[in-house]
Amino acid sequence: MSVQIADLDVRSEAYVARLLPILRVAVKGWFRSEVSGMANVPDGGALLVSNHSGGLFAMDVPVIALAFFDQFGTARPLYVLSHDLLFTGIAKQLMSRAGFVPANRDNAEHILRSGAATIVFPGGDYDAFRPTADANRIDFAGRTGYVRTAIESGVPIVPVVSSGGQEAQLFLSRGEALAKFLNLNERMRSKLAPLSFGFPFGFSLGIPPNLPLPAKIRTKVLAPIDIRAEFGADPDIAEVDRVVRSRMQQSLDQMARERRFPVLG
């Protein structure tokens, strides 16, 4: 089955500019976000690769996007590779205007070859719903497609690491066995039925959704990785992935050591 390539011109700079004050209230007011190293994103096509935290209310995109546009302005687009569920009904138009596109390799390469930057979360919901005990672990669930995408598009990988988002509530289990029993993969394209504990409903399987605690989120943009310059003309995908995750893990470990209190930061 052929994949329909996203129309990148649907993104509206004016629409994004109107969203930024709303995002700023959330990420600066509630989550007190701090982002460093955004100047490490090079000109032209770049694949930002980040860990994903916070469950249903993962705030990585708003935090990173606000810092990106503060650094480069809204004229430079940042496209977000996202789950298909965000493109159902009226949400499709709203998300597309903000620069969200369905997450597949064709769209990623289309964006990168156009000279734009895009961000991907290889771990997806598996990463976002990781148990609190693994809050400071980089885990892409073995997914390495992002490396091949960067290689074939001829762009650098820019690792991005966030700390604090997984403290927005207590994540107990991904609920993979329950999801399989409920056949959620067929119904909702999800292999998870995550169990969490938070405010105001206590224990939750996602419905009803608990509100996120005001956990302080710190994000660091690492130095870009020129794959062929560092790994040669025929890079080994598994080795590139290992190095990317290793550098991200080292940074996350450092951020965790600097974090003094849960939620407060």
MIZAFI-481865 format. One record per residue (C-alpha): z, x, y; residue number from 1. Coordinates in nm, 3 decimals, padded with zeros to 5 digits. Layout:
// MIZAFI-481865
<node <Z X Y> NUM>
...
***
This chain:
// MIZAFI-481865
<node <00.000 00.000 00.000> 1>
<node <-00.099 00.142 00.338> 2>
<node <00.164 00.196 00.606> 3>
<node <00.101 00.057 00.954> 4>
<node <00.155 00.331 01.211> 5>
<node <00.387 00.235 01.496> 6>
<node <00.234 00.187 01.841> 7>
<node <00.427 00.437 02.051> 8>
<node <00.302 00.284 02.376> 9>
<node <00.524 -00.020 02.315> 10>
<node <00.818 00.188 02.435> 11>
<node <00.900 00.099 02.795> 12>
<node <01.048 00.365 03.023> 13>
<node <01.167 00.094 03.263> 14>
<node <01.335 -00.095 02.980> 15>
<node <01.511 00.221 02.860> 16>
<node <01.629 00.293 03.216> 17>
<node <01.784 -00.056 03.236> 18>
<node <01.968 00.001 02.909> 19>
<node <02.128 00.330 03.010> 20>
<node <02.408 00.186 03.231> 21>
<node <02.512 -00.040 02.942> 22>
<node <02.509 00.250 02.698> 23>
<node <02.707 00.461 02.942> 24>
<node <02.990 00.206 02.955> 25>
<node <03.016 00.205 02.575> 26>
<node <02.979 00.574 02.495> 27>
<node <03.158 00.716 02.798> 28>
<node <03.415 00.442 02.849> 29>
<node <03.515 00.337 02.498> 30>
<node <03.422 00.645 02.293> 31>
<node <03.468 00.908 02.570> 32>
<node <03.168 01.094 02.434> 33>
<node <03.102 01.460 02.507> 34>
<node <02.768 01.623 02.424> 35>
<node <02.693 01.994 02.451> 36>
<node <02.379 02.197 02.391> 37>
<node <02.119 01.931 02.475> 38>
<node <01.919 02.202 02.656> 39>
<node <01.851 02.346 02.308> 40>
<node <01.590 02.075 02.251> 41>
<node <01.260 02.254 02.321> 42>
<node <00.964 02.111 02.506> 43>
<node <00.708 01.919 02.304> 44>
<node <00.748 01.782 01.955> 45>
<node <01.091 01.835 01.800> 46>
<node <01.270 01.679 01.504> 47>
<node <01.637 01.622 01.580> 48>
<node <01.834 01.598 01.254> 49>
<node <02.184 01.454 01.271> 50>
<node <02.473 01.341 01.058> 51>
<node <02.552 00.968 01.082> 52>
<node <02.897 00.817 01.136> 53>
<node <03.071 00.489 01.208> 54>
<node <02.942 00.240 00.952> 55>
<node <02.792 -00.077 01.099> 56>
<node <02.881 00.043 01.448> 57>
<node <02.745 00.396 01.422> 58>
<node <02.723 00.524 01.780> 59>
<node <02.522 00.841 01.718> 60>
<node <02.200 00.704 01.868> 61>
<node <02.355 00.578 02.197> 62>
<node <02.557 00.899 02.239> 63>
<node <02.263 01.131 02.174> 64>
<node <02.011 00.918 02.364> 65>
<node <02.224 00.899 02.678> 66>
<node <02.271 01.276 02.680> 67>
<node <01.899 01.330 02.609> 68>
<node <01.790 01.115 02.903> 69>
<node <02.054 01.265 03.132> 70>
<node <01.907 01.606 03.048> 71>
<node <01.534 01.529 03.048> 72>
<node <01.493 01.195 03.226> 73>
<node <01.357 00.868 03.085> 74>
<node <00.995 00.978 03.129> 75>
<node <01.037 01.199 02.822> 76>
<node <01.060 00.965 02.523> 77>
<node <01.304 00.999 02.237> 78>
<node <01.195 00.793 01.938> 79>
<node <01.449 00.684 01.677> 80>
<node <01.349 00.650 01.312> 81>
<node <01.533 00.338 01.194> 82>
<node <01.591 00.101 00.901> 83>
<node <01.340 -00.183 00.856> 84>
<node <01.616 -00.443 00.906> 85>
<node <01.614 -00.361 01.278> 86>
<node <01.257 -00.492 01.304> 87>
<node <01.307 -00.850 01.190> 88>
<node <01.263 -01.148 01.423> 89>
<node <01.315 -01.098 01.796> 90>
<node <01.488 -00.765 01.734> 91>
<node <01.151 -00.607 01.657> 92>
<node <01.028 -00.635 02.015> 93>
<node <01.360 -00.525 02.167> 94>
<node <01.395 -00.223 01.940> 95>
<node <01.034 -00.117 01.978> 96>
<node <01.058 -00.126 02.358> 97>
<node <01.362 00.101 02.337> 98>
<node <01.173 00.357 02.126> 99>
<node <01.286 00.261 01.776> 100>
<node <01.024 00.286 01.502> 101>
<node <01.042 00.213 01.127> 102>
<node <01.163 00.519 00.939> 103>
<node <00.879 00.655 00.728> 104>
<node <00.701 00.989 00.712> 105>
<node <00.377 00.859 00.863> 106>
<node <00.553 00.736 01.175> 107>
<node <00.756 01.055 01.202> 108>
<node <00.447 01.275 01.186> 109>
<node <00.263 01.047 01.429> 110>
<node <00.544 01.087 01.684> 111>
<node <00.581 01.461 01.641> 112>
<node <00.209 01.533 01.657> 113>
<node <00.193 01.333 01.980> 114>
<node <00.423 01.595 02.130> 115>
<node <00.731 01.373 02.147> 116>
<node <01.082 01.420 02.012> 117>
<node <01.234 01.199 01.746> 118>
<node <01.567 01.182 01.572> 119>
<node <01.635 01.116 01.207> 120>
<node <01.953 01.068 01.005> 121>
<node <01.860 01.185 00.654> 122>
<node <02.188 01.059 00.508> 123>
<node <02.130 00.709 00.644> 124>
<node <02.385 00.443 00.550> 125>
<node <02.508 00.665 00.264> 126>
<node <02.630 00.909 00.528> 127>
<node <02.746 00.648 00.781> 128>
<node <02.972 00.478 00.524> 129>
<node <03.113 00.796 00.370> 130>
<node <03.485 00.766 00.288> 131>
<node <03.726 00.884 00.554> 132>
<node <03.836 01.159 00.315> 133>
<node <03.484 01.305 00.354> 134>
<node <03.463 01.247 00.730> 135>
<node <03.394 01.614 00.800> 136>
<node <03.128 01.666 00.537> 137>
<node <02.753 01.693 00.593> 138>
<node <02.593 01.490 00.314> 139>
<node <02.226 01.388 00.315> 140>
<node <02.246 01.249 -00.041> 141>
<node <01.990 01.507 -00.155> 142>
<node <01.720 01.385 00.085> 143>
<node <01.492 01.663 00.204> 144>
<node <01.188 01.473 00.333> 145>
<node <01.276 01.563 00.690> 146>
<node <01.202 01.930 00.614> 147>
<node <00.854 01.852 00.483> 148>
<node <00.790 01.632 00.786> 149>
<node <00.881 01.913 01.027> 150>
<node <00.668 02.165 00.836> 151>
<node <00.361 01.942 00.816> 152>
<node <00.395 01.844 01.184> 153>
<node <00.443 02.204 01.296> 154>
<node <00.762 02.136 01.493> 155>
<node <01.111 02.289 01.493> 156>
<node <01.416 02.123 01.345> 157>
<node <01.699 02.076 01.594> 158>
<node <02.030 02.019 01.411> 159>
<node <02.275 01.782 01.578> 160>
<node <02.638 01.746 01.468> 161>
<node <02.883 01.474 01.568> 162>
<node <03.257 01.451 01.508> 163>
<node <03.491 01.155 01.554> 164>
<node <03.266 00.859 01.477> 165>
<node <03.408 00.821 01.128> 166>
<node <03.751 00.756 01.279> 167>
<node <03.641 00.422 01.427> 168>
<node <03.798 00.260 01.120> 169>
<node <03.927 00.357 00.778> 170>
<node <03.639 00.387 00.532> 171>
<node <03.761 00.349 00.174> 172>
<node <03.452 00.332 -00.048> 173>
<node <03.075 00.306 -00.030> 174>
<node <03.093 00.031 -00.293> 175>
<node <02.787 00.146 -00.487> 176>
<node <02.894 -00.024 -00.812> 177>
<node <02.957 -00.355 -00.632> 178>
<node <02.623 -00.334 -00.453> 179>
<node <02.447 -00.286 -00.785> 180>
<node <02.635 -00.585 -00.933> 181>
<node <02.536 -00.802 -00.633> 182>
<node <02.175 -00.676 -00.649> 183>
<node <02.186 -00.586 -00.281> 184>
<node <01.900 -00.340 -00.315> 185>
<node <01.663 -00.628 -00.385> 186>
<node <01.816 -00.862 -00.129> 187>
<node <01.889 -00.629 00.163> 188>
<node <01.743 -00.289 00.067> 189>
<node <02.096 -00.154 00.045> 190>
<node <02.261 00.026 -00.244> 191>
<node <02.602 00.004 -00.077> 192>
<node <02.874 -00.259 -00.032> 193>
<node <03.116 -00.051 00.175> 194>
<node <03.487 -00.132 00.184> 195>
<node <03.672 -00.048 00.504> 196>
<node <03.997 -00.132 00.680> 197>
<node <04.017 -00.194 01.052> 198>
<node <04.087 -00.432 01.339> 199>
<node <04.109 -00.734 01.351> 200>
<node <04.023 -00.844 00.996> 201>
<node <04.187 -00.570 00.790> 202>
<node <03.993 -00.516 00.469> 203>
<node <03.622 -00.583 00.506> 204>
<node <03.302 -00.547 00.305> 205>
<node <03.102 -00.545 00.627> 206>
<node <03.139 -00.918 00.680> 207>
<node <03.336 -00.998 00.887> 208>
<node <03.277 -00.672 01.075> 209>
<node <03.582 -00.500 01.218> 210>
<node <03.566 -00.372 01.572> 211>
<node <03.548 00.006 01.615> 212>
<node <03.856 00.189 01.737> 213>
<node <03.803 00.395 02.056> 214>
<node <03.757 00.719 01.863> 215>
<node <03.654 01.012 02.080> 216>
<node <03.308 01.134 01.979> 217>
<node <03.202 01.494 02.031> 218>
<node <02.843 01.597 01.966> 219>
<node <02.684 01.941 01.959> 220>
<node <02.311 02.019 01.963> 221>
<node <02.251 02.345 01.777> 222>
<node <01.978 02.604 01.829> 223>
<node <01.633 02.492 01.708> 224>
<node <01.502 02.626 01.378> 225>
<node <01.141 02.749 01.378> 226>
<node <01.081 02.704 01.008> 227>
<node <00.781 02.930 00.952> 228>
<node <00.916 03.201 01.180> 229>
<node <01.244 03.207 00.987> 230>
<node <01.133 03.121 00.633> 231>
<node <00.776 03.248 00.617> 232>
<node <00.432 03.093 00.585> 233>
<node <00.521 02.906 00.265> 234>
<node <00.882 02.795 00.318> 235>
<node <01.090 02.665 00.030> 236>
<node <01.196 02.311 00.124> 237>
<node <01.522 02.324 -00.071> 238>
<node <01.619 02.652 00.096> 239>
<node <01.540 02.522 00.445> 240>
<node <01.748 02.211 00.375> 241>
<node <02.036 02.426 00.248> 242>
<node <02.032 02.639 00.563> 243>
<node <02.012 02.337 00.794> 244>
<node <02.307 02.168 00.624> 245>
<node <02.502 02.495 00.611> 246>
<node <02.469 02.551 00.986> 247>
<node <02.561 02.190 01.054> 248>
<node <02.862 02.214 00.822> 249>
<node <02.985 02.532 00.991> 250>
<node <02.965 02.361 01.329> 251>
<node <03.134 02.044 01.201> 252>
<node <03.413 02.251 01.045> 253>
<node <03.473 02.420 01.380> 254>
<node <03.475 02.086 01.562> 255>
<node <03.722 01.947 01.307> 256>
<node <03.955 02.244 01.362> 257>
<node <03.944 02.182 01.737> 258>
<node <04.024 01.812 01.698> 259>
<node <04.394 01.770 01.768> 260>
<node <04.461 01.403 01.686> 261>
<node <04.274 01.125 01.499> 262>
<node <04.100 00.875 01.730> 263>
<node <04.246 01.042 02.042> 264>
<node <04.042 01.357 01.982> 265>
***
